[in-house]
């Protein structure tokens, strides 16, 4: 425990970490402000504009039909009914009654499906509308763009956290301390009788993971509470409308993201520790990691990479893609990815401990 406490004090007293923490805090505040500002983007007005376009097109089409006696009466009647529905939807939005708008949208979709228009998309939207109605929830303005805290966090916050830039920041904050110790020669202090070498790597790893976990949980809590106070928290069982994930409740996606953040912290810190023991230069550790992560981003969508993706750890960095259908990854990719990343974390730590025991230092 004394080794862990010693490492933890070093981490929190580091000027580098203080600067990075300050930068991340500023970015988090800006992100919260952006998410809150979404509420003021007047989505209702955009929906009204879309309806106005539909009303204009439908009115012109109906007038043209009435000028031709050859058009069957049932088609004219259907067009008249559709125009009435559009106008009713417009009135609902003007009264800020989003629930009535979507109830009418069910009828609009069913009419369009009968006429062979975009059946699969409209059927998916109908499932979404029926699910929200069944659960007795308030509708978001857009199924694909929630404003409330439990929905917007996996649409805005988590995608930013699970990005190459933040992977590199996490490495700098928690994965290069061993390399920094080599650079300033403080690593020799760990060879004194006060420290048992078998505990050094584990203490360093545990302290870095703990500090990053505290920051991660604090950032998530701050984001949820801040956006929730301004925009409302929404419902944990509200159905997300992410591609290929219709009717998946918010809490399931939020939980997967939250847990995956811990897995990535473990993996990145363990990989950084191993690289630090190999190259012993912090700038080289960051550079190698950046090349690995950014290089993978550049080539992952190439055809020749398809058969190799399931073997590459970075393929499992974004949990939302593991939840979706991906023929290039194994079945049950989320479970496979969790086991794979945890296994690599343990392997990296074991290799690091072995590597550290083999390092020789000058006597002091």
C-alpha positions as CSV (number, residue, x, y, z in Angstrom):
1,X,0.0,0.0,0.0
2,X,2.9,2.4,0.7
3,X,4.1,2.0,-2.8
4,X,0.7,2.8,-4.2
5,X,0.4,5.9,-2.0
6,X,3.8,7.1,-3.0
7,X,3.0,6.7,-6.7
8,X,-0.4,8.4,-6.3
9,X,1.2,11.4,-4.7
10,X,3.7,11.7,-7.5
11,X,0.9,11.6,-10.1
12,X,-1.2,14.3,-8.5
13,X,1.8,16.5,-7.9
14,X,3.0,16.2,-11.5
15,X,3.0,19.6,-13.3
16,X,2.3,17.8,-16.6
17,X,-0.8,16.1,-15.2
18,X,-2.0,19.3,-13.6
19,X,-1.8,21.1,-17.0
20,X,-3.5,18.2,-18.9
21,X,-6.2,18.0,-16.2
22,X,-6.9,21.7,-16.6
23,X,-7.1,21.4,-20.4
24,X,-9.5,18.5,-20.1
25,X,-11.6,20.3,-17.6
26,X,-11.9,23.3,-20.0
27,X,-12.8,21.0,-22.9
28,X,-15.4,19.3,-20.7
29,X,-17.0,22.6,-19.8
30,X,-17.1,23.6,-23.5
31,X,-18.6,20.2,-24.4
32,X,-21.3,20.7,-21.7
33,X,-22.0,24.2,-23.1
34,X,-22.4,22.7,-26.6
35,X,-24.7,20.0,-25.4
36,X,-26.9,22.5,-23.5
37,X,-26.9,24.8,-26.5
38,X,-28.5,22.0,-28.6
39,X,-31.7,22.8,-26.7
40,X,-31.7,26.2,-28.3
41,X,-31.1,25.0,-31.8
42,X,-34.9,25.2,-32.5
43,X,-35.5,21.6,-33.7
44,X,-39.2,22.3,-33.8
45,X,-38.7,25.0,-36.4
46,X,-36.6,22.7,-38.5
47,X,-39.4,20.1,-38.3
48,X,-42.0,22.8,-39.3
49,X,-39.8,23.7,-42.3
50,X,-39.7,20.1,-43.4
51,X,-43.5,19.8,-43.1
52,X,-44.0,23.1,-45.1
53,X,-42.0,21.5,-47.9
54,X,-44.1,18.4,-47.8
55,X,-47.3,20.5,-47.7
56,X,-46.2,22.5,-50.7
57,X,-45.3,19.5,-52.8
58,X,-48.5,17.6,-51.8
59,X,-50.6,20.6,-52.6
60,X,-49.1,21.0,-56.1
61,X,-49.4,17.3,-56.7
62,X,-53.1,17.3,-55.6
63,X,-53.9,20.2,-57.9
64,X,-52.3,18.4,-60.8
65,X,-54.4,15.3,-60.1
66,X,-57.6,17.2,-60.0
67,X,-56.9,18.6,-63.5
68,X,-56.8,15.1,-64.9
69,X,-60.0,13.2,-64.8
70,X,-58.0,10.0,-65.6
71,X,-56.5,9.9,-62.1
72,X,-58.4,7.3,-60.0
73,X,-60.6,8.8,-57.2
74,X,-59.0,6.7,-54.5
75,X,-55.6,8.2,-55.3
76,X,-56.9,11.7,-55.1
77,X,-58.6,10.8,-51.8
78,X,-55.4,9.4,-50.4
79,X,-53.5,12.6,-51.4
80,X,-56.1,14.7,-49.7
81,X,-55.9,12.6,-46.5
82,X,-52.1,12.9,-46.6
83,X,-52.2,16.7,-46.9
84,X,-54.6,16.9,-44.0
85,X,-52.2,14.8,-41.9
86,X,-49.3,17.1,-42.8
87,X,-51.4,20.2,-41.7
88,X,-52.4,18.5,-38.5
89,X,-48.8,17.7,-37.8
90,X,-47.9,21.3,-38.4
91,X,-50.6,22.5,-36.0
92,X,-49.3,20.0,-33.4
93,X,-45.8,21.4,-33.6
94,X,-47.0,25.0,-33.4
95,X,-48.7,23.9,-30.1
96,X,-45.4,22.2,-29.1
97,X,-47.2,18.9,-28.9
98,X,-44.5,16.5,-30.1
99,X,-46.4,13.5,-28.9
100,X,-49.3,14.2,-31.2
101,X,-46.9,14.9,-34.1
102,X,-45.5,11.4,-33.8
103,X,-48.9,9.8,-33.4
104,X,-49.8,11.4,-36.7
105,X,-46.5,10.4,-38.2
106,X,-47.6,6.7,-37.7
107,X,-50.5,7.4,-40.0
108,X,-48.3,9.2,-42.5
109,X,-45.8,6.4,-42.6
110,X,-48.4,3.7,-43.0
111,X,-49.9,5.6,-46.0
112,X,-46.5,6.0,-47.6
113,X,-45.7,2.4,-47.0
114,X,-48.9,1.4,-48.8
115,X,-47.7,3.5,-51.7
116,X,-44.3,1.7,-51.7
117,X,-42.2,4.5,-50.4
118,X,-39.1,3.7,-48.3
119,X,-40.8,0.8,-46.5
120,X,-37.9,-0.4,-44.3
121,X,-36.9,3.0,-43.0
122,X,-40.5,4.0,-42.2
123,X,-41.2,0.6,-40.5
124,X,-38.2,1.2,-38.3
125,X,-39.5,4.6,-37.4
126,X,-42.9,3.1,-36.6
127,X,-41.3,0.7,-34.2
128,X,-39.5,3.5,-32.5
129,X,-42.7,5.6,-32.2
130,X,-44.7,2.6,-30.9
131,X,-42.0,1.8,-28.3
132,X,-42.0,5.3,-26.9
133,X,-45.8,5.3,-26.7
134,X,-45.8,1.9,-25.1
135,X,-43.4,3.1,-22.4
136,X,-45.4,6.2,-21.8
137,X,-42.4,8.5,-22.4
138,X,-42.0,12.0,-23.8
139,X,-40.7,12.1,-27.4
140,X,-37.4,13.7,-28.3
141,X,-37.7,16.1,-31.2
142,X,-35.5,13.8,-33.3
143,X,-35.1,10.1,-32.7
144,X,-31.5,10.3,-33.8
145,X,-30.6,13.4,-31.8
146,X,-31.7,13.3,-28.2
147,X,-31.3,16.4,-26.0
148,X,-31.7,14.9,-22.5
149,X,-28.7,13.9,-20.4
150,X,-29.0,10.1,-20.6
151,X,-29.3,10.2,-24.4
152,X,-27.0,13.0,-25.4
153,X,-24.1,11.5,-23.4
154,X,-23.7,8.6,-25.8
155,X,-24.3,10.8,-28.8
156,X,-21.9,13.6,-27.9
157,X,-19.8,12.9,-24.8
158,X,-18.7,9.3,-25.2
159,X,-17.8,9.5,-28.9
160,X,-15.4,12.2,-28.1
161,X,-13.9,10.3,-25.2
162,X,-13.5,7.2,-27.4
163,X,-11.4,9.0,-30.0
164,X,-7.7,8.8,-31.0
165,X,-7.0,12.2,-29.5
166,X,-8.2,11.1,-26.0
167,X,-6.4,7.8,-26.3
168,X,-3.2,9.7,-26.6
169,X,-4.1,12.1,-23.8
170,X,-4.9,9.1,-21.5
171,X,-1.5,7.6,-22.4
172,X,0.3,10.9,-21.6
173,X,-1.5,11.2,-18.3
174,X,-1.1,7.6,-17.1
175,X,1.1,5.5,-19.3
176,X,4.5,7.3,-19.6
177,X,5.4,7.8,-15.9
178,X,7.9,4.9,-16.0
179,X,9.6,6.4,-19.1
180,X,9.7,9.8,-17.3
181,X,11.4,8.2,-14.3
182,X,14.1,6.9,-16.6
183,X,14.6,10.3,-18.1
184,X,15.0,12.1,-14.9
185,X,17.0,9.2,-13.4
186,X,14.5,8.9,-10.5
187,X,14.0,5.3,-11.4
188,X,17.2,4.5,-9.6
189,X,15.5,5.4,-6.3
190,X,13.2,2.4,-6.7
191,X,16.2,0.1,-6.3
192,X,16.7,1.2,-2.7
193,X,15.8,-1.2,0.2
194,X,12.6,0.8,0.7
195,X,11.1,-0.6,-2.4
196,X,10.6,-4.3,-3.4
197,X,11.0,-4.6,-7.1
198,X,8.2,-7.1,-7.5
199,X,5.7,-4.4,-6.4
200,X,7.0,-1.4,-8.4
201,X,5.2,-2.1,-11.7
202,X,1.9,-3.0,-10.0
203,X,2.0,0.0,-7.8
204,X,2.7,2.3,-10.7
205,X,0.0,0.7,-12.8
206,X,-2.5,0.8,-10.0
207,X,-1.9,4.4,-9.1
208,X,-2.2,5.5,-12.7
209,X,-5.3,3.5,-13.3
210,X,-6.8,4.9,-10.1
211,X,-6.1,8.5,-11.0
212,X,-7.5,8.2,-14.5
213,X,-10.6,6.4,-13.2
214,X,-11.3,9.2,-10.8
215,X,-11.0,11.7,-13.6
216,X,-13.2,9.6,-15.9
217,X,-16.0,9.0,-13.4
218,X,-15.9,12.7,-12.4
219,X,-16.1,13.8,-16.0
220,X,-19.1,11.5,-16.7
221,X,-20.9,12.6,-13.5
222,X,-20.3,16.3,-14.2
223,X,-21.5,15.9,-17.8
224,X,-24.7,14.0,-16.8
225,X,-25.6,16.4,-14.0
226,X,-24.8,19.6,-15.9
227,X,-26.7,18.6,-19.0
228,X,-29.5,17.1,-16.9
229,X,-30.1,20.3,-14.9
230,X,-30.4,22.4,-18.1
231,X,-32.0,20.0,-20.6
232,X,-33.6,17.4,-18.3
233,X,-32.2,13.9,-17.6
234,X,-34.7,12.1,-19.8
235,X,-35.4,8.4,-19.3
236,X,-32.9,5.6,-18.9
237,X,-35.3,3.3,-20.8
238,X,-35.8,5.7,-23.7
239,X,-35.1,3.9,-27.0
240,X,-31.9,5.0,-28.8
241,X,-32.2,5.4,-32.5
242,X,-28.6,4.7,-33.4
243,X,-28.1,2.9,-36.7
244,X,-28.7,-0.8,-36.4
245,X,-29.6,-0.3,-32.7
246,X,-33.2,0.7,-32.8
247,X,-35.1,0.1,-29.6
248,X,-32.0,-0.4,-27.5
249,X,-32.5,1.5,-24.2
250,X,-30.3,4.4,-23.3
251,X,-29.1,2.8,-20.1
252,X,-27.7,-0.2,-21.9
253,X,-25.6,1.9,-24.3
254,X,-24.5,4.3,-21.5
255,X,-23.5,1.3,-19.3
256,X,-21.5,-0.3,-22.1
257,X,-19.6,2.9,-22.8
258,X,-19.0,3.5,-19.1
259,X,-17.5,0.0,-18.5
260,X,-15.5,0.1,-21.8
261,X,-13.8,3.3,-20.6
262,X,-12.4,1.3,-17.7
263,X,-11.2,-1.4,-20.0
264,X,-9.4,1.1,-22.2
265,X,-7.8,2.8,-19.2
266,X,-6.4,-0.6,-18.1
267,X,-5.2,-1.5,-21.6
268,X,-3.6,1.9,-22.5
269,X,-1.8,2.2,-19.1
270,X,-0.4,-1.3,-19.4
271,X,0.7,-0.8,-23.0
272,X,2.3,2.5,-22.0
273,X,4.1,0.8,-19.1
274,X,5.5,-1.8,-21.4
275,X,6.6,0.7,-24.1
276,X,8.2,2.8,-21.3
277,X,10.4,-0.1,-20.2
278,X,11.4,-0.8,-23.8
279,X,12.3,2.6,-25.1
280,X,12.6,4.6,-21.8
281,X,11.8,7.9,-23.5
282,X,8.4,9.5,-22.9
283,X,8.4,11.2,-26.3
284,X,9.1,7.9,-28.0
285,X,6.4,6.2,-26.1
286,X,3.8,8.8,-27.1
287,X,5.1,8.8,-30.7
288,X,4.9,5.0,-31.0
289,X,1.4,4.9,-29.5
290,X,0.3,7.8,-31.8
291,X,1.6,6.0,-34.9
292,X,-0.2,2.8,-33.8
293,X,-3.5,4.4,-33.1
294,X,-3.6,7.0,-35.9
295,X,-2.0,4.6,-38.4
296,X,-4.8,2.1,-37.7
297,X,-7.4,4.8,-38.2
298,X,-6.0,5.5,-41.6
299,X,-6.0,1.9,-42.9
300,X,-8.8,0.2,-41.0
301,X,-11.4,0.8,-43.8
302,X,-9.1,-0.6,-46.5
303,X,-10.2,-3.8,-48.1
304,X,-7.0,-5.7,-47.4
305,X,-7.5,-5.0,-43.7
306,X,-10.8,-6.8,-43.4
307,X,-9.5,-10.3,-42.6
308,X,-7.0,-8.9,-40.0
309,X,-9.3,-6.6,-38.1
310,X,-10.5,-9.2,-35.6
311,X,-6.9,-9.7,-34.4
312,X,-6.0,-6.1,-33.9
313,X,-6.8,-4.6,-30.4
314,X,-7.7,-1.2,-31.8
315,X,-10.7,-2.8,-33.6
316,X,-12.3,-3.2,-30.1
317,X,-11.8,0.3,-28.9
318,X,-15.2,1.7,-29.9
319,X,-18.0,-0.3,-28.1
320,X,-20.8,1.2,-30.2
321,X,-19.4,-0.5,-33.3
322,X,-19.1,-3.8,-31.5
323,X,-22.8,-3.6,-30.7
324,X,-23.6,-3.1,-34.3
325,X,-23.4,-5.7,-37.0
326,X,-19.8,-6.0,-38.3
327,X,-19.0,-9.0,-40.5
328,X,-15.2,-8.4,-40.0
329,X,-15.4,-9.0,-36.3
330,X,-16.2,-12.2,-34.4
331,X,-19.7,-13.1,-33.2
332,X,-20.5,-11.5,-29.8
333,X,-17.7,-9.0,-30.5
334,X,-18.4,-7.1,-27.3
335,X,-17.6,-10.1,-25.1
336,X,-14.7,-11.1,-27.3
337,X,-13.3,-7.6,-27.2
338,X,-13.6,-7.3,-23.4
339,X,-11.8,-10.7,-22.9
340,X,-9.2,-9.7,-25.5
341,X,-8.3,-6.3,-24.0
342,X,-8.2,-7.7,-20.5
343,X,-6.0,-10.6,-21.5
344,X,-3.6,-8.2,-23.3
345,X,-3.5,-6.0,-20.2
346,X,-2.5,-8.9,-18.0
347,X,0.1,-10.0,-20.6
348,X,1.6,-6.5,-20.9
349,X,1.8,-6.3,-17.1
350,X,3.5,-9.7,-16.8
351,X,6.0,-8.8,-19.5
352,X,6.6,-5.4,-17.8
353,X,7.3,-7.0,-14.4
354,X,9.7,-9.5,-16.0
355,X,11.4,-6.8,-18.0
356,X,11.8,-4.6,-14.9
357,X,13.4,-7.4,-12.9
358,X,16.1,-7.7,-15.7
359,X,17.0,-4.0,-15.7
360,X,20.3,-3.0,-14.0
361,X,21.0,0.4,-12.5
362,X,24.1,2.2,-11.6
363,X,24.8,2.0,-7.9
364,X,24.2,5.3,-6.0
